[in-house]
């Protein structure tokens, strides 16, 4: 990769499509992580009415969430209900400021989800664990030494 190509990238943000459950996910992340909604646009607010069918006008076309120092984008995507194959092949990593904070975040995300690796001390972290939330999003929670 050339220096020009590298310097032209301003940012990379994860974009999560919740297939009709974005509003529920946004509220969950507000409660569990203190996420702040920086922007939310519904399909009915789109200048292009062909963007979505009439039964999905109140669904989320695009949202921007602030979680700590990170921005995560979300939408209802194609508004088809449950995620077809779930979120696979990636995790969102949260660095907590203390073991107590990690335990609180982990517990909140695990509610209705599945613990993949319980929080525990490791050679690389004060505590580390992996949880898949109720939407199938994988989260790695870490407190660095």
C-alpha positions, 0 to 999 in steps of 0.5 A: 500500500502506498503512503498516499492510499494510507493517508487518504483513509480518515476513519474506519467505523463498524456498521451493524445491520440489525434487520429490523431490530435497530431501535431495540439494539440502540436502547439496549446499548444505551442501557448496557454501555451508556451509548450516546445517540449522535444521529438517528434517521428513519426511513420516513425521513429519507429524501428518497421515498423508494428507500423502504416499503411503507410498513418499515417507514419508522425503522432506522435508516441510519444511526451513529452511536458514541460508545466511549471514544468510538463511533459505531453505525447502525441501521435496520438494514433490510428490515427482515427481522432476525439476523439471518446468520447472526454476526460472525467473524468479528468482535467489538472490543471494549477496554474498561477502566477497571475490573469492576467496570468490566464486570458491569459491562460484561454482565449487562451485555450477557443479559439475554445473550451468551457467555463465550469466555467468562471474565478472568485474569490472563497473561495479557490482561487484568481481566478478559472475557467474550460475550455474545449479546442478545443480538448476536454481536460478539464483544470482547471486554478487557482491562489491560495491566 
